[in-house]
Amino acid sequence: MNLIQYFRDSRAELSRVSWPTRAQVLEGTQAVLIFVVALTLVTWLMDVVFGNVIRLILQGSIG
């Protein structure tokens, strides 16, 4: 297969793709951003909690 045929086939294939609407893209982006913020908050909270637990263990306050 030569290069020109490859590009023709690629263009033909892209014309058959069902592209999402702008609203669908924005909705998906919003969902991803909300998930990232939520995951960031959970990770931060776990870091604070485990950091404090380790600090207390190292200071000898537990056990």
Backbone as XML, in Angstrom:
<?xml version="1.0"?>
<chain id="A" units="angstrom">
  <residue number="1" name="MET">
    <atom name="N" x="0.860" y="-1.177" z="0.000"/>
    <atom name="CA" x="0.000" y="0.000" z="0.000"/>
    <atom name="C" x="0.906" y="1.240" z="0.000"/>
  </residue>
  <residue number="2" name="ASN">
    <atom name="N" x="0.650" y="2.133" z="-0.921"/>
    <atom name="CA" x="1.490" y="3.323" z="-0.958"/>
    <atom name="C" x="0.940" y="4.392" z="-0.018"/>
  </residue>
  <residue number="3" name="LEU">
    <atom name="N" x="1.703" y="5.413" z="0.173"/>
    <atom name="CA" x="1.377" y="6.460" z="1.136"/>
    <atom name="C" x="0.116" y="7.229" z="0.757"/>
  </residue>
  <residue number="4" name="ILE">
    <atom name="N" x="-0.057" y="7.527" z="-0.516"/>
    <atom name="CA" x="-1.237" y="8.278" z="-0.968"/>
    <atom name="C" x="-2.512" y="7.478" z="-0.711"/>
  </residue>
  <residue number="5" name="GLN">
    <atom name="N" x="-2.477" y="6.195" z="-0.987"/>
    <atom name="CA" x="-3.644" y="5.341" z="-0.738"/>
    <atom name="C" x="-3.946" y="5.271" z="0.757"/>
  </residue>
  <residue number="6" name="TYR">
    <atom name="N" x="-2.912" y="5.224" z="1.566"/>
    <atom name="CA" x="-3.089" y="5.196" z="3.013"/>
    <atom name="C" x="-3.848" y="6.443" z="3.481"/>
  </residue>
  <residue number="7" name="PHE">
    <atom name="N" x="-3.443" y="7.609" z="3.009"/>
    <atom name="CA" x="-4.112" y="8.847" z="3.403"/>
    <atom name="C" x="-5.547" y="8.907" z="2.871"/>
  </residue>
  <residue number="8" name="ARG">
    <atom name="N" x="-5.789" y="8.401" z="1.692"/>
    <atom name="CA" x="-7.153" y="8.356" z="1.149"/>
    <atom name="C" x="-8.041" y="7.461" z="2.011"/>
  </residue>
  <residue number="9" name="ASP">
    <atom name="N" x="-7.512" y="6.300" z="2.366"/>
    <atom name="CA" x="-8.272" y="5.373" z="3.205"/>
    <atom name="C" x="-8.514" y="5.966" z="4.597"/>
  </residue>
  <residue number="10" name="SER">
    <atom name="N" x="-7.514" y="6.638" z="5.120"/>
    <atom name="CA" x="-7.661" y="7.267" z="6.435"/>
    <atom name="C" x="-8.736" y="8.340" z="6.401"/>
  </residue>
  <residue number="11" name="ARG">
    <atom name="N" x="-8.734" y="9.149" z="5.367"/>
    <atom name="CA" x="-9.744" y="10.209" z="5.234"/>
    <atom name="C" x="-11.144" y="9.606" z="5.093"/>
  </residue>
  <residue number="12" name="ALA">
    <atom name="N" x="-11.261" y="8.556" z="4.318"/>
    <atom name="CA" x="-12.554" y="7.892" z="4.146"/>
    <atom name="C" x="-13.038" y="7.303" z="5.475"/>
  </residue>
  <residue number="13" name="GLU">
    <atom name="N" x="-12.134" y="6.718" z="6.221"/>
    <atom name="CA" x="-12.506" y="6.141" z="7.515"/>
    <atom name="C" x="-12.942" y="7.233" z="8.497"/>
  </residue>
  <residue number="14" name="LEU">
    <atom name="N" x="-12.253" y="8.360" z="8.501"/>
    <atom name="CA" x="-12.620" y="9.462" z="9.395"/>
    <atom name="C" x="-13.978" y="10.052" z="9.048"/>
  </residue>
  <residue number="15" name="SER">
    <atom name="N" x="-14.366" y="9.971" z="7.802"/>
    <atom name="CA" x="-15.680" y="10.497" z="7.416"/>
    <atom name="C" x="-16.807" y="9.610" z="7.932"/>
  </residue>
  <residue number="16" name="ARG">
    <atom name="N" x="-16.499" y="8.366" z="8.279"/>
    <atom name="CA" x="-17.513" y="7.446" z="8.809"/>
    <atom name="C" x="-17.601" y="7.489" z="10.335"/>
  </residue>
  <residue number="17" name="VAL">
    <atom name="N" x="-16.705" y="8.211" z="10.969"/>
    <atom name="CA" x="-16.690" y="8.280" z="12.433"/>
    <atom name="C" x="-17.883" y="9.096" z="12.911"/>
  </residue>
  <residue number="18" name="SER">
    <atom name="N" x="-18.503" y="8.621" z="13.974"/>
    <atom name="CA" x="-19.615" y="9.347" z="14.593"/>
    <atom name="C" x="-19.022" y="10.263" z="15.661"/>
  </residue>
  <residue number="19" name="TRP">
    <atom name="N" x="-18.787" y="11.511" z="15.303"/>
    <atom name="CA" x="-18.142" y="12.444" z="16.209"/>
    <atom name="C" x="-19.128" y="12.937" z="17.264"/>
  </residue>
  <residue number="20" name="PRO">
    <atom name="N" x="-18.665" y="13.152" z="18.509"/>
    <atom name="CA" x="-19.558" y="13.643" z="19.559"/>
    <atom name="C" x="-19.926" y="15.106" z="19.308"/>
  </residue>
  <residue number="21" name="THR">
    <atom name="N" x="-21.083" y="15.478" z="19.839"/>
    <atom name="CA" x="-21.503" y="16.875" z="19.733"/>
    <atom name="C" x="-20.714" y="17.704" z="20.743"/>
  </residue>
  <residue number="22" name="ARG">
    <atom name="N" x="-20.791" y="19.011" z="20.576"/>
    <atom name="CA" x="-20.103" y="19.911" z="21.509"/>
    <atom name="C" x="-20.619" y="19.707" z="22.934"/>
  </residue>
  <residue number="23" name="ALA">
    <atom name="N" x="-21.925" y="19.516" z="23.072"/>
    <atom name="CA" x="-22.521" y="19.307" z="24.396"/>
    <atom name="C" x="-21.995" y="18.020" z="25.031"/>
  </residue>
  <residue number="24" name="GLN">
    <atom name="N" x="-21.842" y="16.968" z="24.235"/>
    <atom name="CA" x="-21.320" y="15.709" z="24.766"/>
    <atom name="C" x="-19.869" y="15.855" z="25.212"/>
  </residue>
  <residue number="25" name="VAL">
    <atom name="N" x="-19.083" y="16.597" z="24.449"/>
    <atom name="CA" x="-17.684" y="16.815" z="24.813"/>
    <atom name="C" x="-17.598" y="17.615" z="26.118"/>
  </residue>
  <residue number="26" name="LEU">
    <atom name="N" x="-18.414" y="18.661" z="26.223"/>
    <atom name="CA" x="-18.397" y="19.470" z="27.444"/>
    <atom name="C" x="-18.866" y="18.667" z="28.654"/>
  </residue>
  <residue number="27" name="GLU">
    <atom name="N" x="-19.876" y="17.823" z="28.470"/>
    <atom name="CA" x="-20.367" y="16.985" z="29.560"/>
    <atom name="C" x="-19.291" y="15.997" z="30.014"/>
  </residue>
  <residue number="28" name="GLY">
    <atom name="N" x="-18.625" y="15.390" z="29.072"/>
    <atom name="CA" x="-17.539" y="14.461" z="29.401"/>
    <atom name="C" x="-16.386" y="15.155" z="30.095"/>
  </residue>
  <residue number="29" name="THR">
    <atom name="N" x="-16.047" y="16.339" z="29.621"/>
    <atom name="CA" x="-14.973" y="17.114" z="30.240"/>
    <atom name="C" x="-15.331" y="17.486" z="31.669"/>
  </residue>
  <residue number="30" name="GLN">
    <atom name="N" x="-16.570" y="17.897" z="31.872"/>
    <atom name="CA" x="-17.029" y="18.253" z="33.212"/>
    <atom name="C" x="-16.951" y="17.039" z="34.141"/>
  </residue>
  <residue number="31" name="ALA">
    <atom name="N" x="-17.364" y="15.890" z="33.678"/>
    <atom name="CA" x="-17.312" y="14.677" z="34.494"/>
    <atom name="C" x="-15.875" y="14.335" z="34.879"/>
  </residue>
  <residue number="32" name="VAL">
    <atom name="N" x="-14.967" y="14.460" z="33.929"/>
    <atom name="CA" x="-13.559" y="14.166" z="34.203"/>
    <atom name="C" x="-12.998" y="15.152" z="35.222"/>
  </residue>
  <residue number="33" name="LEU">
    <atom name="N" x="-13.299" y="16.432" z="35.070"/>
    <atom name="CA" x="-12.788" y="17.433" z="36.011"/>
    <atom name="C" x="-13.327" y="17.207" z="37.423"/>
  </residue>
  <residue number="34" name="ILE">
    <atom name="N" x="-14.611" y="16.879" z="37.534"/>
    <atom name="CA" x="-15.190" y="16.598" z="38.850"/>
    <atom name="C" x="-14.509" y="15.384" z="39.476"/>
  </residue>
  <residue number="35" name="PHE">
    <atom name="N" x="-14.291" y="14.348" z="38.687"/>
    <atom name="CA" x="-13.622" y="13.151" z="39.188"/>
    <atom name="C" x="-12.198" y="13.467" z="39.642"/>
  </residue>
  <residue number="36" name="VAL">
    <atom name="N" x="-11.476" y="14.254" z="38.875"/>
    <atom name="CA" x="-10.094" y="14.596" z="39.224"/>
    <atom name="C" x="-10.051" y="15.399" z="40.521"/>
  </residue>
  <residue number="37" name="VAL">
    <atom name="N" x="-10.961" y="16.370" z="40.672"/>
    <atom name="CA" x="-11.001" y="17.169" z="41.896"/>
    <atom name="C" x="-11.335" y="16.272" z="43.088"/>
  </residue>
  <residue number="38" name="ALA">
    <atom name="N" x="-12.323" y="15.385" z="42.939"/>
    <atom name="CA" x="-12.706" y="14.489" z="44.030"/>
    <atom name="C" x="-11.550" y="13.563" z="44.409"/>
  </residue>
  <residue number="39" name="LEU">
    <atom name="N" x="-10.885" y="12.996" z="43.419"/>
    <atom name="CA" x="-9.762" y="12.108" z="43.687"/>
    <atom name="C" x="-8.612" y="12.864" z="44.352"/>
  </residue>
  <residue number="40" name="THR">
    <atom name="N" x="-8.393" y="14.098" z="43.934"/>
    <atom name="CA" x="-7.354" y="14.926" z="44.550"/>
    <atom name="C" x="-7.668" y="15.182" z="46.019"/>
  </residue>
  <residue number="41" name="LEU">
    <atom name="N" x="-8.925" y="15.493" z="46.328"/>
    <atom name="CA" x="-9.310" y="15.736" z="47.715"/>
    <atom name="C" x="-9.171" y="14.480" z="48.569"/>
  </residue>
  <residue number="42" name="VAL">
    <atom name="N" x="-9.573" y="13.343" z="48.044"/>
    <atom name="CA" x="-9.431" y="12.085" z="48.790"/>
    <atom name="C" x="-7.962" y="11.778" z="49.041"/>
  </residue>
  <residue number="43" name="THR">
    <atom name="N" x="-7.135" y="11.951" z="48.034"/>
    <atom name="CA" x="-5.693" y="11.697" z="48.187"/>
    <atom name="C" x="-5.084" y="12.640" z="49.212"/>
  </residue>
  <residue number="44" name="TRP">
    <atom name="N" x="-5.453" y="13.912" z="49.159"/>
    <atom name="CA" x="-4.933" y="14.888" z="50.114"/>
    <atom name="C" x="-5.359" y="14.515" z="51.543"/>
  </residue>
  <residue number="45" name="LEU">
    <atom name="N" x="-6.636" y="14.148" z="51.705"/>
    <atom name="CA" x="-7.143" y="13.787" z="53.027"/>
    <atom name="C" x="-6.412" y="12.560" z="53.573"/>
  </residue>
  <residue number="46" name="MET">
    <atom name="N" x="-6.193" y="11.558" z="52.734"/>
    <atom name="CA" x="-5.459" y="10.364" z="53.167"/>
    <atom name="C" x="-4.022" y="10.722" z="53.545"/>
  </residue>
  <residue number="47" name="ASP">
    <atom name="N" x="-3.402" y="11.613" z="52.807"/>
    <atom name="CA" x="-2.041" y="12.055" z="53.103"/>
    <atom name="C" x="-1.978" y="12.725" z="54.468"/>
  </residue>
  <residue number="48" name="VAL">
    <atom name="N" x="-2.951" y="13.588" z="54.753"/>
    <atom name="CA" x="-2.980" y="14.281" z="56.041"/>
    <atom name="C" x="-3.175" y="13.285" z="57.179"/>
  </residue>
  <residue number="49" name="VAL">
    <atom name="N" x="-4.149" y="12.387" z="57.016"/>
    <atom name="CA" x="-4.444" y="11.417" z="58.078"/>
    <atom name="C" x="-3.256" y="10.500" z="58.326"/>
  </residue>
  <residue number="50" name="PHE">
    <atom name="N" x="-2.734" y="9.881" z="57.281"/>
    <atom name="CA" x="-1.613" y="8.959" z="57.462"/>
    <atom name="C" x="-0.349" y="9.689" z="57.921"/>
  </residue>
  <residue number="51" name="GLY">
    <atom name="N" x="-0.156" y="10.899" z="57.464"/>
    <atom name="CA" x="0.998" y="11.674" z="57.935"/>
    <atom name="C" x="0.920" y="11.944" z="59.416"/>
  </residue>
  <residue number="52" name="ASN">
    <atom name="N" x="-0.275" y="12.289" z="59.907"/>
    <atom name="CA" x="-0.443" y="12.523" z="61.346"/>
    <atom name="C" x="-0.282" y="11.238" z="62.144"/>
  </residue>
  <residue number="53" name="VAL">
    <atom name="N" x="-0.805" y="10.122" z="61.649"/>
    <atom name="CA" x="-0.650" y="8.843" z="62.341"/>
    <atom name="C" x="0.822" y="8.464" z="62.430"/>
  </residue>
  <residue number="54" name="ILE">
    <atom name="N" x="1.540" y="8.594" z="61.358"/>
    <atom name="CA" x="2.972" y="8.265" z="61.364"/>
    <atom name="C" x="3.731" y="9.191" z="62.300"/>
  </residue>
  <residue number="55" name="ARG">
    <atom name="N" x="3.380" y="10.478" z="62.284"/>
    <atom name="CA" x="4.040" y="11.438" z="63.174"/>
    <atom name="C" x="3.808" y="11.047" z="64.640"/>
  </residue>
  <residue number="56" name="LEU">
    <atom name="N" x="2.576" y="10.651" z="64.988"/>
    <atom name="CA" x="2.284" y="10.233" z="66.355"/>
    <atom name="C" x="3.043" y="8.960" z="66.721"/>
  </residue>
  <residue number="57" name="ILE">
    <atom name="N" x="3.148" y="8.013" z="65.786"/>
    <atom name="CA" x="3.890" y="6.784" z="66.045"/>
    <atom name="C" x="5.354" y="7.094" z="66.294"/>
  </residue>
  <residue number="58" name="LEU">
    <atom name="N" x="5.928" y="7.955" z="65.488"/>
    <atom name="CA" x="7.349" y="8.288" z="65.636"/>
    <atom name="C" x="7.628" y="9.071" z="66.911"/>
  </residue>
  <residue number="59" name="GLN">
    <atom name="N" x="6.650" y="9.823" z="67.384"/>
    <atom name="CA" x="6.820" y="10.575" z="68.632"/>
    <atom name="C" x="6.586" y="9.701" z="69.850"/>
  </residue>
  <residue number="60" name="GLY">
    <atom name="N" x="6.115" y="8.476" z="69.637"/>
    <atom name="CA" x="5.892" y="7.558" z="70.741"/>
    <atom name="C" x="4.596" y="7.777" z="71.484"/>
  </residue>
  <residue number="61" name="SER">
    <atom name="N" x="3.661" y="8.516" z="70.925"/>
    <atom name="CA" x="2.402" y="8.791" z="71.592"/>
    <atom name="C" x="1.433" y="7.632" z="71.505"/>
  </residue>
  <residue number="62" name="ILE">
    <atom name="N" x="1.640" y="6.748" z="70.553"/>
    <atom name="CA" x="0.757" y="5.582" z="70.399"/>
    <atom name="C" x="1.516" y="4.349" z="70.817"/>
  </residue>
  <residue number="63" name="GLY">
    <atom name="N" x="0.898" y="3.540" z="71.667"/>
    <atom name="CA" x="1.453" y="2.244" z="72.054"/>
    <atom name="C" x="2.684" y="2.393" z="72.805"/>
  </residue>
</chain>
